């Protein structure tokens, strides 16, 4: 049975005869073809209409042979497009350079047609899976923003927490995975509020003991929502443990300093800082310097990490517009009210 493929394949090769040969081959098995004679043209093609896969000859003149691949793989809009490098080069170092540039697969000239078709089909299936995972992630991120919108005190809170946390993470020289976790975790840290009734979220006064118990469920609820998503794995510590405290008096698990992931500790600092510098119906926003002093007081009391607080104050605070405030369950309506 003849193999068939579905999708648009961009062929990038300066040899017109070889390019047309590949185009005829792919068209004959069901694919739609785009052609580009050089890397610059290829980038223009991708910008106008993203293909499902790219066959790239790395021995073209003009742009560095791997720069095109590297450019596409570092752009969030095109990083999921599989790139197959076609080359007659046999030096292992060339393959290493291709891998470092982000190539998904290699084919050496001359190649068997059956092998080319099989590899294209496999990479197209992987791309569809990645897109479905990314779509699911986007749904959860949209849900987090929708939950924030139903609390009239939280406008922009999650985006600011994410920005503050990433700023601190960059100064602390966090890894790429940790920075991803801080960005997504900042946005998602309060997604568990979906289990908190609106009358509690929007309550202007102090919470009762019963309401407080309900609010404290939100980190575990958020963790439950996000944990099935493999793309959110680095955000999970921030979602579950952003209300844990170094002195062990936080929730939901009562972890102490050495047991709390540092991304969760960073998210906690960002969360508290935004609570302090945001206006609420019952208090004005705290000035930046006063907020720093309160963070230091909290660190001395064992409720925030002292080293990270000093790093945050010294280097890690992006200059963002203040918000309208938000419900911070750690203090029944604001972790600290000055």
N, C-alpha and C positions, 0 to 999 in steps of 0.2 A: 504494500500500500504506500503510495507516494506521500511523503511528509508535506504538510501545508503549514503556512504561518499566516498570522494576521498582525498587521502593524505597519508603521511607516519606518523605513530604513534609510538613513542618510549615508550615502557612500562618498567618502572624501579621499580623492586620489588624483594626482596630477596627470596620470596616464589615462587619456581619454578612452583608448581601446579597452583597457582593463576595467575602467569604470563602467563602460557600456556593457561589457560582458557580465559584470556582477549585477547590473540593473536588469538585464534580460533574465538572468537566472532567478533573481528574487521575485520579479514580476510573474514568472512562470509558475511559482509555487504559492501565489496568493498575496505577496507583499506589495505595498505601495512604496515607490522609490523617490527619493530626492537625491540630487547630485551636487557636488561641490568640487572644484578643481584645486582648491587650496584651503588652508586653515581659516584665513580671514573670511572667505566666502562662507565656509561652514558655520562660523560663529554667527554670521548674519542670518543664515538659514534657520538656525536654532532659535534666534531671537524672534523671528517672524512666526515660525510654526514648529513647535518642538516635535522632533521625531521620537519614535519608541526605542530606537537603537541606532548606534553610529558605528560604521565600519571605517576605520581610520588608518590610512597609510602613513607611517611615521617617517618616511624617507622623502617627504615633499620638500621643495625649496620654500623660501620665505620664512614665515614664522617658525620658531624653534619647533622641532618635530613633536615634542611632548607638551609644549606650552598650551596648545589647543585643548588637549586632554585635561591638563591641570586646571585651566580656566573653567571648563565645564564642571569639573568635579568639586570646585571650591565655591560654586554659585549654588545657593540653596534652591533656586528655581530649576536647575538643570542637573543637580548631583545624582538624581535617581536614574538618569538616562544611561543604560549600559553602553560601554565603549569597548569594541573589539579592535585591537591593534593588529593590523596585517603588515607583516614585514618579511623581508628576505634575510634580515640580519640574524646571525646565529650566536653572537656573543652573549653569554649569560648576563653580563652587566647591563646590556640593553633591555633585557626583560626586567631586571631589578628596577631600572629607571622608569620603565613603564608602569610597574606596580606602584612605585612611589608617586607617580603622577595620577594614579587613580584608575588605571585600566582594569576592566573587569575580566578580560580574556585576551588570548593571543592566538593568531593563526600564522603559520609560517608558509611562505610561498616556496614551491607550489603546494596547494592544499587540495584535499578531496572534497568534492561538492557535498557529499553526504555529511562530512564532518562540519562544514560551514553551516549547513541547514540545521543540524542537530544543535549546534552551539547557539545559533540565533534563537531557535525555539525555546531552549532552556533559559536563556537570559530574558526573553520576553515574559516567560512565566514568572521568573523572579521579580521582574519589574512590576508586574500586576500585583503580586503579593506585597511588595514594599509600598505600593501606592495605597492598597487597602489598609495596611497598618497605619500609614500616615493619615489617611482619611479618618480612621477611627480616633487617632490622636487629636486631630483637629476638632472632631465632634466633642471630645471630652474638654478640650480647651474652650470651645464655645459654650459648653455647659457651665464651666467655671465662671465665665464672664456673665452668663445669664443669671447665675446664682448671686453674683456680686450686685447685679442690677436690681435685684428685688430687695436688697437692703439699702435704704435711702442714704445711709451713712458711709457707704463703701466705694463711691465712684472713684475709679482709678487706683484703688488700693492695691490690687494684685499686681498691676503693672509696675507700680512704684516699688513694691516689695521685691519684685524680681530684679529691677534695676539696681536697687540698693545692695541686694545680696550678690549680684554678679560683680558690682563694683568692688565689694569687699573681697570676693573670691579672686578677682584679678590681682589685687594687691597682695593677697596671701599666696599667690602663685599656684592656684588650684589647677588641676589637670583639665583638659578639654571636656572629659566626661563629667567632672564635678561642676564646671561652669554650665554645662547643659542642664545638669540636675538643679542648679540654683535658679536658672532662668525658668525652667518648666515648673520647678517646685514653688517658686515665688508666685506664679500664676495660679497654681493648683492647690496651694496649701490650705485654702478655706473651702475647697469644693465639697467637703463633707457637711457644710452648712445646709446642704439640701435636706438633711434630716432635722434641721432646726425650724420650728414653725415661725411664720412671719411675725406673729405677735411678740415673740421673744427677740428676733432680730431687730425689730423696730421699736422695742420698748425703750422709752427715754429715761426711765429710772433704773434703780438698782435691781438686779435679778434676785428672785427667791432661791432658796436651796434647791427646790425641785427644778426650776428653770436652769439653774447652774449645772445640774446633773445632765440635763438634756444637751446643753451647749458643749460639755466636755466630751460628748460622743463624737464630735465632728472629725478629729484626726483619724480615728479608726474607720469611720464611714468613708472618709476621703481615700484612705489607704485601700479599702475594699473596692472602691470604684476604679482606682488607677492601677492596682496590682496586676490585673490580667493583661495589661498592655506592656509588651516587652520594650517598646520604644520609650516608656516612661520609667524604666527601672532606676535610672539615676535620680529621678525626682522623688521616689518613694520615701527616702529618709526625711526629706523636708516636709512632706505631707504628713507623715505619721508622728514625727518627733519635734516639730517646731515649737511645741509648748513644754518640752522637757527642760529641766533646769539643772545646772551643774551640782546644786546641793541635794538633788534627788527629790525635790518637792514638786516637780512638774507632773504632767500627765501626757499620754494615757498609761505609760508603763513605769513611771517613777525611776527612770534611768538617772545615773550620776555622770559626772563630767567625762570620765574615761570611756564610758559606754555610749555616749551620744555622738553620732557622726558629725564631723565639723560642718558639713553643709547644713545640717539641721540647726546647729548653733548659730551659723551665719544668718539663716533665714529668721531665726528668733530675734536677732538683733535688728534686722531690717524691719520685721513686723512691729516691734516695739517702737522703733524710731518713727515709723510712719504713723503709729497710733498717737504718739506724742505731738508730732508736728502737723496733725490734721485737726481741723475745727469740728466740733461736735455741737449738738443742740444745747448741751449743758456746760460746755467749756470752750474757751478759745484755743487756738493752736499755740503750742509752746514754741518760743523762739529757738533757733538752732542751738545756740550756746547753752541755753537752759536744758534742752533735750540731751545734749552731750553730758551735762552734769548728772542728769537723772540716770542715764545709761551707766555712768561710772558708779553711782550709788547702788544700782541694781547688781552690778558686777561684784562690788564689795559685799553685798548681801548674799552672794552665791546664786543669784537668779539669772545671770548672764555670764558668758565666758570673758574674764578680764582681759586676756591678751587680744582676743578678737575685737573687743570693744575699743581698746586703744588703737588698734589698727584701723578700725572703722572711722574713728574720730580723726586720726591723723591723715588718712589717705583714701578711705574707701567710700566716701559719701558723694554720689553724683548730685549735681545741682538740679533738682527737679521741682516743679510747682507743687505746693502743698495741696493736700486733698481736703475733703469735707469730713474726714474722720471715719471711724469704723468701730464695730463691736469687737473688742478684744477680750475673749472669754477668760484670759488669765487673771483679770482683775475684776470680773463681774460687770464691767462696763468701763474698759480702759485699764491697762495693766497698772499704770500709775496715774493718779490725778494730782497734779501739782497744786 
